[in-house]
C-alpha cells in the first residue's frame, strides 16, 4: 500500500509539473506520458564532455528480452542527453565502455570481481567504475537481467540529475521482494471510482500492443517495480451491477489478450497478476460451489 500511495503521489506531481509546463507556452507543452524519463540534452559543457568520454560504446554479452529492454533504454537516454546513440559490442574496444551484464558474465566478473558478484542478490545491482587492462569502463551489473535494467535506469537518473560519474561505486538491494502496482482498471474501460479517467488498457483492441503499454512498463521498471495487477480488485459477482468482468480475463476469449499484455510487461521484468471473482469456478465452470477445498474447484 505504501508503494501504491507513493506512486500515485509521484504521478500527481508529474501531472502538476506537466500543467505548469503547458501553461508556460506551447513550445514547452508536455502531456506527461514521459513521466520522469524525459532525457533532455545536457547543456553544461563540462558535464557533457565527462559523460561522452564515459559513454563511448555499450558492451553486452547476454541476450534476453529484459536485457534488450535495458540496452534500448540506455541508448534512448544516451541519445536524448548526449546527442547520439552508442554502438553495441560484445567486446570492449575502447575506453568509455558501458558494460551491461549479470554476474554470470565473465566480463562482468572480471570488471567488478568474483566476491562482489557472489554477494549480489537476484535483484540487486552494482554500478562501478572499472578498468579493463588500459581501458576505463563503467560496469552496470546485476544478479539478474531485471537487476541490470534497474541499474540502467539508476545510471540514466545520475545523468539526468547531472551527477559526476567518474568514480562511481553504487550498490542497491531491494528491501521488498514483491514491489507491485495495483491498477483499479475495469475491463469495460473505466477506472474504479473514476480515478485518473479511463483505463490505459484497451481490452477490445488487445492483443494489439500499443505504445502506451510500453510507457507504462518503462515507468514501473524505472521505479524498481516488478509486478502489476492489471484490473480492479473489487470484482463483483456474476450479474451484479458492480460486476466489472474481472472473471472474463481467464476465459479462452480473453486469455490471448492477457498473454500478449503479460508478454510485453515481462520484457521489462514486470510479472502480471489479475484479480478474479471468488465465484469464478461457478461463473466459468458452472460448478455448484466455489469452495477452494472442493476437488472439482481445484481442478
N, C-alpha and C positions, 0 to 999 in steps of 0.2 A: 504493500500500500504506500509506503514511503516513497519508493521509486516512482510509482504512478503519479503521486501528488507532485513530486519534484519535476517529472517530465511535463506535466500539464503546466506548471508554473513557468518552466523554461519556454514552452511553446507559446504561452500567453505573452511572455516578454519578447520573444522573437516577432510575434504578430504585432505587438505595440511598436516595436522598432520599425517594422515594415510600414506601418501607418505614418510614422514620423518621416521616413524617407520619401514616401509617396507625396506627402504634403510639402516637402521641401522643393519639389519640382519634378517635372516629367522625366528629366534625364536621370533622376535617382529613384524612379518608381521601382518598387520591389514587391512581388506578390507573396513573398515569404516561403515559397516552396524549397528554396535552397537552404533554409534553416541557417545553421552556423557554418555551413560548408561552402562559403562564397568564393574563397580562394582569389581574393583581389590582388592585383600586381603589387609587388614590393617596390615602394618609391624610394626608400632610404638606400642610397648608393653603397654605403659601406656594408650593409647587410646583404644587399643584392650580390655583391662580389663574394662575400663569405658563403652565401647559400649556393651560388652557382659553382664555386670551387668544390664544395662538399657534395654536390649532386651532378655528376657527370654521366653516370650510367646506372641502370638497375641490373643487378645480378641476382637471378633466381634459378635454382636448380631443381625445384619441385614444381609440380603442375597438378593442381586440383581446382575445382570450381571456386572455392574460397580464396585460394592463392591468386587465381586470375582476378578476382574482385579486388584483392589487395594491390596487385600490380596496376590495374586500371585506375583505382582511386589515387594511388601515389602519382601516377603520370597526370591524372586530371588536376591534382593540386599543384604539381610542379609546373605544368603548362600555364595554369592560371596565375601563379605567383611569380614565376621566373621567366615566363615568356615562351617556352618551348618544351615539348615532351622529351623524355630521355630514351636512348636506345636500350633495348632489352638484351642482356647477355647471359650466358650460362657460366662464364668465367670472367673474372676481373681482368681488365686490360689497361687500366689507368688509375691514377689517384682520383678520389671522389666517387668511388663506387658505393651505391646503396645496396647492401646485401640483405636479401629477404629470404627467410627460411626457418624451418622448425629445427629443434635441437637434434633431429635425426640427420640433418645435412652436414656432411663433412666440412664444407666451407664455413658453416656457422660454428661448428665445434672448434675449428681452427681459430676463428676470429675472437670468440669470447671465452674459450677454454672449456674442457670437459667437465670440471667440477661445477661451474656455474650452470652449464647445460643440465647436468643431473639434478640440480637443486630446483630447477624451474618447474612449476606446476603446469597442468594441462592447458590452463587458460591465462597463464602469466606470460609477460613479455619483458625483454631487455632491449634497450636502445643504447648502444655503446660505440664510442669512437674506437677504432681498431686499426691495426697495421697488418697488411698482407705483404710481407717482405719489405720492400722500399716504398710501397704504395699505401696511402691513407685510405680509410674506408669508414663507413658507418654501418654497423650491423643492426638490423631490426629482426630480432629472433623471438620465437615463441614456442611454448610447449605443444602447440598445435597450429594448424593453419589459421584457425579462428583467432588465436592469440596474436599471430603475425598481423592479421588485419587490424586488430586493436592497436598494435604497435604503430602501424602505418598512420592511423588516424591521430595518434598521440604525436607522432613526428610532424605531421602536417599542422597540428594545432600549435606546436612550437614555432613553426614558420609563420603561421597566421598571427600569432601574438608577438612576432618579431623578437624571439629569444635567440641568444647565442647558441650555436650548435657545434662549436669546435671541440668541446671537451665533454661530450655527452656521456652520462653513465646513469641511466634511468632503469629501475626495475619496478614493475607494477604487478600486483597479485589481487584478483577479485576477492572481496570479503564474503560474497554470497555466491553459492553455486548456481542458483537459478535467478536470473535477472529478467523479469518478464514485463512486457507492456500488455495491458488488458484493454482491448478495444471493446467499446459498447455499441458496436455497429450491428444493425439488424440486417439479415439477408434481404429484406424487402427494399432496402436502400436508404433508410433513415438511421439516425443515431438515437439510442435510448435517452429519453427526456430532452431531446433536442440539442445535446451537447455538440458544438462545432459543426452545425449544419448537417449536410448529407454525408453518408458513408463514403469513404475513399474507394471502397471495393464495389465494382460493378459486376455482381454475380450473373446478371443477364448477358454480359459480354465475355466473361471468362469461359474457356481457358485462355483467351487473348490476354497477354501480359502488357499492361500499359506502363508508360514511363513513371507514373506516379507511384506504382508499387515498388519500383527500384529506389525512388527517392525515399520512400518510407523505410525500406530495408537499410539503406545507407545511413539514414538518420539514427535508427536503432543501434546499428553496429558502431557508429561513432561514439555512442554513449556507453558502449560495452554491454549492451543488452544481448541476450542470447535466446529469447523466446518471445512469442506473441500469441495471445488469444485473439482470433480474428472476428469473433462475434460476441454479441451481448450475453452476459451470464444469466440474465433474467428470462430464460426461455420458458414460455408458458406451456400449458397443456393443450393437446390437440383440440381444435375447435373453439378454444377460448379466445376472447377478444384481444388478449395480450400475447397471443402466440406469435412469436417473431420468426418462426420457421427454422430455428437452430437445428432441430432434428433432421431437417431435409438435407443438411450438409453431409450426412453419412449415408445417403441413398445413392443407388447406382447412377442416377441422373446428375447429381452434384459432385460426386467424388472426383471425376476428372477435372472439374473446375478447381476443387480444393487442392488436388495434387499439383496442378500447374502453379498455383499460388505458392504452395509449400516448397516446390522445387526452386522457385526464384528466391524465396526468402532463405532457403538453405544455402544458397550460393554466397550469402552474407553471414553465415553462421547462425541464422535465426531458426529455431525449432518452432513449428506451427502447432498450436493447440486449438481445439474447438470446444465450445460449451454446448452440450446437448441436453435435451429434456430427460429427466429421470425415467419418464414413461416411454422412452423411445422403443424398448422391446415390444410394447403393446401397440404403439403407433405404426411402427415399421414391420415388426414381425408378427403382428396380430395375435400376440400371446395374451392369455388371461391375466397375467401378473407381470410386474416389473421387479419382483424380489430378486436382488442380486445373488442370493443363495440358491435360487432355483436353477437346476442344471440346464433347462431349456433357455433361460435368460442368459446364462453364462455362455452358452453356445452361440 
